[in-house]
Structures are given as C-alpha cells and as structure tokens.
Amino acid sequence: RYDTIFYKLEHAPLAPEDALRLTSAQPLLILASTYKACDEQLLPHTKQWLDNHPDLDLWIFPHHVDEHRLVECERSLKRLQIDFKRYSEGPARVVLVDRLGLLARAYEKARYCYVGGAFHHRVHNTAEPAALGVPVLTGPQIETSPIALQLDSEGTLFRRDSGAEIFATLDDLEKDEKRRLLLSQKSRRYMLSQRGASEVFLDAFRVGL
C-alpha cells in the first residue's frame, strides 16, 4: 500500500496546461473526495475563511465526478454566494474540479487537505497528502483506515466532529507556521519510514517458503 502511494505520486501524468494551472495557483486548501455530507459541514464556513486568508485558494474534488454531483456542489456554492468556476472553465480562486486524474498532483500545491467520507461513512485516502507532508483533516469516522488511525496517533491528522471544528483547526495552524512546518516534516518522515514495505513482506514470504 505505501509503495503504491509513492509510485502514484511520483509517476502521475500531468499535461503541460495542467502543470501551468497548478504552478500559477496560490497555495491550496484542498477538499478531497467530498460528498454532500462534507458540503453541509464545510461549505457554510468557507466564504469567511477565504476572506480571512486571501493568500490561499480552494479546490474542491468531489468523490464522484459526474454531472449530478457537480451540480449538487454548484447549488450549494451559489446558495452560499461563493464565487467559483469549474476547472474546465478556467482559473479561479475557488475551483470545482470536474476532471479525473488531477488530485494526486494537486497535493503538491496544498497547504492543507480535508479528506472526505468520515462524516457519514468512512474516510477516504489520507495517505497521499500525508506522503507529501500536507496536514490532513477529516470527519470522525476513520476506524476503517489503518493509515488514517496511525497518522492520527502520530498527531499529523486532525479528526474533528464538525466543519466548524475543522476550520477552527485550520485557523490555529495558520497562526503557527512553525508548528505547521513541523507537522509537515513529521508526516512525510513517517510515510517515508514505511516505504519498502512490499520488499519486507516479500522477504518474509520467501523465508516462509
């Protein structure tokens, strides 16, 4: 699992125009693998947070990239009077990503990442942002993910019970750059320490034979 994560991060293809978009964006708050339950918790706090932190952009990656889910997100953003564009429509400060294949590389530009699923079912992939040293925030239900639980015990994942608590944590991290950088280093160091797990398993398997 760990080796697959690093392989994907290092070999994920990126078209030149996508690389330019990422390079030109400000540091990102990424909302990854989001569902309607995530929208309900997070989006009401988003506009104020962006106003308070003008040096950050926001990219939203719905878990299901289909028209129904995209329109659902759009309606929520419009209702809350948050200006945005779909990724396919061009650059904006708030981007609703309507394409597959960008998330792994977008983490390279992220300052923070919320990973969805844990407000209603189970958390999704926390390992990719952690491997790049991005502080990870989630909802409460992470028990089905051993990696998320380990990151939580390491103190580099923040499991919170509400969107308000998530944005309060983001505010705290923004006020303490030294702490944020130490968390980033610790997260990446832990993930790197697990690299090579496939070879360890294969060696043990060969010995068993």
N, C-alpha and C positions, 0 to 999 in steps of 0.2 A: 504493500500500500504506500509506504513512504517513498520508495524508489520510483513508483509510478507517478507520484505527485511531482517530484523533482524533474523527471523526464518530461512531463507535460509542460511544466513551467519553462523549461529550457528549450523545448522544440516546438511550442505552439506557433503555427504560422501567423504572420501578420502582414497584410497588404500595405504597400507604401503609404496609401492615403489614410489608412487606419493608424499607422505609426505616427503620421503627422498630426492627426487629431489628438492622439494621446499626448504627444510632446507639447502641443500648444495649450492643452488644458492646464488649469491650476491644479494643485494637489486636490485629491478627490476624497469625499466621503462616498463610499460605495454601499448601496443597499442591494445585496445579492440574494438571488433565489427567493424573491419575495412572493407572498400570497396576499389575498385580501385581508387576512388577519394581521399581517405585517403592516399593510397600508393603514388599517384602522388604528394601530398602536403608534405608528411613526409619523405619518404624514401631517397630522394636526400640529406637530411640533417643528416641522421642517422649515416653514417660512421664517419664523422668528429666529431659528438657529442660523439660517443663511444670512439674515440681516445682521446678526451679531458677529458673524465670521466671514467677512467679504473676501478673504483670501482662499476660500475653499469652494470647489464646485461639487455638484451632486450628480451622480449617475445611478440610475435605478435599473436593475437587471431582474425583470420578473422571472420566476421559475419556469413558467410556461410562456414561451414566446409565440403566442397565437393572437389573432385579432380580438377575440373575446377578452382575453386577459389584458391586452394593451388598452383597449377601450375602457375597461374597468379602471385601470390606473389613471387614464386620462380624465375620466369623470371625477375621480377623487381629487386630482391635482387642480382641475378647473374650479371645483366647488370651494377649494381652499385658497383660490386665487394665487396659485403658484405658477409663474411663467415657466414654460418648458418647451422643448422640441423633442420629437423622436430623433433617434440617432440618424436615421436615413434622411431627415430633413435639414441637417446641417448643424453647425456648432451652436451651443447654448450653454448657459451656466448650469441649468438643470436639464439633464438628458434622460429620456426614457429609451432604453436600448431595445431596439426591435430587430436585432440580428444575433445569431448564434456565433460562438467562437471568439468573442472578444474578452470575456470575463477574466480568464487566466492572465492575459497580458495587461489588462486594465489594473490588476492588483499592483503592478509595478509603480503605478502613479498614485496609489491610495495612501492616504494618511491614516484612515480608519476604515473598517469594514463591518457592517452589520450582516450577519448570515441568517437567512430566514428559515422558517419551518417550526421553530421551537415555541411559538405562541399558540399553536393549535395541534401539532402532531409530533414531529421530531426534527431536530436540527439537520441542516444540510452540510456541505463540505466546508469545514473550518480550516482544514489543513493547508489549502493552497495559499490563502492570505497569510497564515501564520508562518509558512515557509519563507515568505518574503519579508517577514518582520513587521507585518501590519497588525496592530492591536485589533482584536476581534470582539464584537458584541453580539449577544444572542438573547432570545427569549429564554424561558425557564426550562424547557423540556429538552435536555441534552443527554439523557441517560442512555440512549441507544447508540451513542457515538463515543467509543473509547478514546479517540483522539481529542474530541472536544472536552471530555472529562479530564484528560491528562493536562491539556492546556489550561483548564480551569484550576487544577491543583498547582500548576506552575505559576499561576497568577497573571497569565497573559491573555486570558479570555474572560470577558465580563458577562456573566449570566444575570439577566435582570428580569423583573416581573412585569414591567410596563415600558411603553415608549417614553414616558416622562423620565423614568429612571435611566434609560439608555442615553437620552440627551443630556441629563444631568452629569452622567459619567463622561460623556464627550466634552462637556464644558470643563470638568475637572482636569481632564487630560490636556486640553488646550491651554489651561492656565499653568501647566507644569511641564514645560518642554523637556527638561532633564529626565523626569520620570517617564515620559512618553518614549524618549530615545532609549532609555534603559530597558523598558518593556519590549521595544522592537528588537534590540540585541538579544535579549533573553529568549524571545520567541523563536527567532531564527536559529540561535545556538541550539535550542532544544530539538528543533526539527532536523537540523544538520546532524545532531548526535544519533538520530535514528536512521540516517542514510546507510545503505549497505545491508539493511535487514534481510533482503532477499538472499544475499550470499550467505549470511549467517544461517538462515533457515535451510538453504541447500546443503551447506556443510554438515549441519546436524542430521539432515535427512540421509546424506551419503554415509555418515558414520553408523546410522541406524541400520542401513542395508548391510 
